[in-house]
């Protein structure tokens, strides 16, 4: 089964081989880079929807998106929940 629905079987095989050749450390680097890119994209979306948010508010909204209301309330008691 292909990694992505829009990936051809040939492209999928090449990608799988490339990941195998990277080894664990290489795959971890890819994962960390993709995670960082996803967080930056999420923060850009929050800033686009809420241009009035300062940096701290963007980070709290991101935390709510990633970790949920309960953990955000525990991390920032007394602070309002911000819309992501």
C-alpha positions as CSV (number, residue, x, y, z in Angstrom):
1,X,0.0,0.0,0.0
2,X,1.4,3.4,-0.9
3,X,2.5,5.9,1.8
4,X,0.1,8.5,0.3
5,X,-3.0,8.0,-1.8
6,X,-1.6,10.4,-4.4
7,X,1.7,8.5,-4.7
8,X,2.3,6.0,-7.6
9,X,3.6,2.6,-6.6
10,X,6.9,3.3,-8.3
11,X,7.4,6.6,-6.5
12,X,6.4,4.9,-3.2
13,X,9.0,2.2,-3.7
14,X,11.7,4.8,-4.3
15,X,10.7,6.8,-1.3
16,X,10.6,3.7,0.9
17,X,14.1,2.7,-0.2
18,X,15.4,6.2,0.5
19,X,13.9,6.1,4.0
20,X,15.5,2.7,4.6
21,X,18.9,4.0,3.4
22,X,18.7,7.0,5.8
23,X,18.8,4.8,8.8
24,X,17.2,5.6,12.1
25,X,19.1,8.9,12.6
26,X,18.2,10.2,9.2
27,X,14.5,9.3,9.5
28,X,14.5,11.0,12.9
29,X,16.0,14.2,11.3
30,X,13.2,14.1,8.7
31,X,10.6,13.7,11.4
32,X,11.9,16.6,13.4
33,X,12.1,18.8,10.4
34,X,8.5,18.0,9.3
35,X,7.3,18.5,12.9
36,X,8.9,22.0,13.0
37,X,7.4,22.8,9.6
38,X,4.0,21.7,10.8
39,X,4.3,23.9,13.9
40,X,5.4,26.9,11.9
41,X,2.5,26.4,9.5
42,X,0.1,26.2,12.5
43,X,1.5,29.3,14.0
44,X,1.2,31.1,10.7
45,X,-2.5,30.1,10.5
46,X,-3.1,31.3,14.0
47,X,-1.4,34.7,13.2
48,X,-3.5,34.9,10.0
49,X,-6.7,34.3,11.9
50,X,-5.8,36.5,14.9
51,X,-3.4,39.3,13.7
52,X,-4.0,41.0,17.1
53,X,-2.3,38.1,19.0
54,X,1.2,38.8,20.4
55,X,3.9,36.1,20.4
56,X,2.8,34.7,23.8
57,X,-0.8,34.5,22.7
58,X,0.1,32.7,19.5
59,X,2.1,30.2,21.6
60,X,-0.8,29.7,24.0
61,X,-3.2,29.2,21.1
62,X,-0.8,26.7,19.6
63,X,-0.5,24.9,22.9
64,X,-4.3,24.6,23.0
65,X,-4.3,23.2,19.5
66,X,-1.6,20.6,20.3
67,X,-2.4,19.7,23.9
68,X,-6.0,20.6,24.6
69,X,-7.9,22.7,27.0
70,X,-7.2,20.8,30.2
71,X,-3.4,21.0,29.9
72,X,-3.4,24.6,28.7
73,X,-5.6,25.6,31.8
74,X,-3.1,23.8,34.0
75,X,-0.1,25.4,32.4
76,X,-1.6,28.9,32.3
77,X,-4.1,29.0,35.3
78,X,-6.3,32.1,35.3
79,X,-5.6,32.9,31.6
80,X,-8.4,32.8,29.1
81,X,-8.4,30.0,26.5
82,X,-7.4,31.5,23.1
83,X,-8.9,30.4,19.8
84,X,-6.2,28.7,17.6
